[in-house]
Amino acid sequence: MGKAQLLIVEDDIDIANMLKIYFTNQGYDVDTVLRGADALEKTRHNLPHLIILDIMLPDMDGFEVCQVLRTTTRTSHVPVIFLTQKDERSDKLQGLELGADDYITKPFDIDELKLRVQRAIYRAEVQNLTDPRSGLPSGRLIEDQLRKIIREDGWALMDIRIQHFEPFKEVYGFVAGDDVLRFTAMLMGEVVDELGTTSDFIGHAGGDNFIVITSQAAAESIRQRLKERFASEVLTHYNFLDRQQGYLLTVQDGQPREVPLMTLAIGMVSPAEHEFADIREITELAAEARRQNG
């Protein structure tokens, strides 16, 4: 697993810098913002594993930020820990009612905050809510989305797989492989932001397999943009020689083998083309469409 990503939303620059230095030294990938609006914008482009959120912010309070996060499909699963000088019971209850995962009051014990961060991220992973590498919704949250859309019209589901990912990981190592998974998650977020809506869903089904649920109207343009951008931008994950020759040289059964560079295979299904009796049919038909059409 790569580094867990934290987003710290704190307008006190000294506290924000202290937390960034501390959690970076603990092995986290840390980003900081001073305003609530900046936090919401940041989560649209790079989904963190957890958000440490101050309540008293200069533009909008942390309660409002948390409410937007919880009512936006793509951020509704991200754990939130409130960090505030307020110590009234009503404030704590309001934060927890909005869906915050924890609450710690300033001045705080940094080791206690570290344990709460660890516990919240671990709980999300153990409950099969997020993939530890990409931070995207996984297992149970994907199933919840499938149960929701099966009763609706106008959606399209994309089954997305990174072709030739395993040979890449064998040659470059699992750390480079995790970097590709995070890059893919970020790319999908950017493309869906550009061509879809904040109600669209992006999930990591496991390994090199992702899903996107969007509208039928936007699905084809999203599919095309994903394939084009991935094929171009994934090249930065290869060394100069592999990029130049256009393939990866591996060894199979003692013989050299040329493996194509990674691309995305994407299959799509929608209720306009099929009637679905259960959620398993949605995923099976989408996977079959991916295998047939790429």
N, C-alpha and C positions, 0 to 999 in steps of 0.2 A: 504494500500500500504506500502511496505517496504521502506527502505532508497534508494534514487536515488544514483547511483554509478558514481563518477567522476574519470576521469583519467587526471592527470596533467603531461604534458610533458615539463619539464623545467630544464635546466642544471645549473642554479643558485640555489645552495642548500638552501641558505637562503630564497629566494623567494618561492621555492618549499615547504619548511617546513612551512613557514608562511601561504601559501594557504591551505596546508593540515590541519593545526591547525584551521584556520578560518572556512573552509567549514565543517570540522568534527563537530565543535561547532554549525554549522547551521543545523546539522542533516543529512549530507551527508555521504556516505561511500566513502572514498577518497583513491586513490592509486597514487603514484608518480613514474616517471621514468626520467632518465637524458638524454636518447638517443632516437633518432627516431626509430632505429631498435628494441629497447626494447619496445617501444610503440606499434609497429606493432605486435610483439610477444605477448604482454599482451592482445591485443584485440582479438587475435585468441582463447585465452583460457577463457577470462572473458569479455563479451561485456559490456562496460559502457553505461550509459544513455547520457553522454556528455564528450567531450574531450576538455580541455584547452591546447592549443598547441603553444609553443614558436616557432618562425621562425628560430632563430639562435641557432642551435644545433651542437654538436661536430662532429657528423658522417654524418648526412644528414639534409638538411634544412626542415623546417616545410611544405613548399610548396610540396616537394616530398612526405612527410609523408601523407599529405592530399590527394594528387593524388592517392596514393596506397589505402588509405581508401575508396575513392570514386569509384574506379574502381574494388574493391573487393566486390562481391555480399553481403557477410554477414556483412560488415561494412559500406556499402554505405549510410545507413540511419542515422548513428550516428551523432548528431549535433557536430560541431567543432567551437570553438571560438579561433581565433588567438590572441596570446599575444606576443607583440614584442616591441623593442625599435625603430623600423623603423616607420617613420611617413610620408613617401612619398606616394602620391596618387597612383602611379603606383604599389607599393607593396600591397596596400589595394585592388586595382582592381584585381591584380593577385590572391590574396587569395580568393576573392569573385568569380572570374571566375572558380577557382578550386572546388568550392562548399562549401566553409566555410560559416557558418551561421552568424558569427559576427566577429568583429575585434576591439581590444582595445589596446591602446598604453601605454607603460611604460613611466614615472611613472603613475600608474592608481589609481583610487579611488576604494577601495575594495567594498564599498557598491554598486557602479555602476556595477562592475563585478558580484556581487551577483545577481542583478536584471537581468542582461543579461543572466546569467546561468538559472535563474528561467524561464525567458521568452522563451528561446530556448527549454528547456525540456517541458514546458507547450504547446508550439506550436506543437511540435512533437506528443504529446499525443492527443491534440484537433483535429489535422488533421488526426487522426486515423492512424498514422504511426508506433507507438510503443506501446507495452503494458507496463504500468507503473510499473508492478511488475517484469517482467523478462528483460525488456529493448529490447526484440526481436521485429522484424517487426510484425505488426498486420494488421488488416483490409485492407486498401488500398494498402499497399505494397505487401501483399499476393495476392490480386487480380491482381496486375500488373505482378507478377511472373507467375500466372496461365495463363494470356493472352499471355505471352511470350512463355511458353512451349507448349501451345496447337498447335502452328505452327511448332513444332520441333519434332525430333525423338530421341530415345535413353535415355529418362529420366524415372524416376520412382518417384512417390509421395507416401509418407507414411503419413497416418492419425494416430496420436498417442494420446492416452488418458490414463490418470492416473486412473486406476481402484481403487475404494474404497477411493477416495480422499475426498469426502464430509463427510463421517463418521469420517475420521481422523481429518478434520478441526473442526467438531462439538466437538470432545473430546479434542483436543489439542489447538484449537483456531485459529483465522485467521492469526495471526503473524507466527505461526508454519506452517500454510498452505502456506503463501507467501514464507517462507524459502524453502519448498518443490518445489514450482514452479521455484524459482531461481536455486535450485540444479538441477532440471530437465533440465533447459536451459543450464546450464554449462556442464552437462553430455553429452547432445546432441552435443554441440560444440566440446568437447574432442573426442567423437567417430567419428564425421564427419571429424575432423582434422586427425585422425588416419587412417581411411579407405576410406574417400572421397577426395574432393578437395576444394580449396578456392572458387570455383564457385558454390558449393552446397549452397542451401538456407535453412535456419531454421527460422520458423515463429511461433508465438503464436496466435492461432486463437481465444483464449478467454477461461477463466476459466481453466479447466484442459486439454485443447485440444491444441496440437501442430502439426506442419507439418514439414516434411523434404523433399526437392526435391533434388535428386541426380541422378547418372547414373544408368541404369538398371544393369550394371555389378557390382556395389558396393552395391546395395540396400539390398540384402539378408544378406550379412555379417554385414552391419550396423544395420539391424533390429535385428539380433540375438545378437549382442554385446550390443545394447541398452537394450534389455530385460534382459540379464544376469547381466549386471552391475547395472541396476536400482534395480532389485530384491535384490541384495546383499547390495548395498550401501545405499539404502533408509532406511535400518534398523536403521541407526544412528539417525533417526528422531523420533524413538519410545523410550519409557523408557525401562528399563531392564525387567520389568515384562511382558510387551507386546511382547518384542522380544523373551523371553523365552517360552511363551505359544503359540506364533505363530499366534495370532489373537488379535483383539481389541474388548473389551467388551463394548457394548452400550445398551441403553434402548429404546425399541420401543413399543408403546402402553402399557407402564407399565411393559413390560416383557424384561428380559435380552436377548441380541442378540449377537452372535459371528460374527464379521465382519473380513474377511481375511485381511492380511496386503497388502499394496499397491503394485501393479505391473503395467507394461505397456501393454496395448492392442494396437497392430499395424496392420493396414490394408494397403495393397499396391495396386497401379494400375500403368499401363504403357501403352503407345501406341502400344506395341507389342501385347497386349491382347484385347484392346478396341479401337474403334474410337469415338472421342469426338466431339460433335457438339458445345458445349459451356462449359465454365469453371464450371458451376454448376454441370454438369455431372461428371467432374473429382472429385469434393469434395464429391458428393453423393455416387459414386461408391467406393471411398476410405473408406468412413464411413461405408458403408455396408460390405466391406471386413473386416474392423476392428471388426464389430459386429459378423460376422460369424466365423472368424478365430482367432481373438485376437492376 
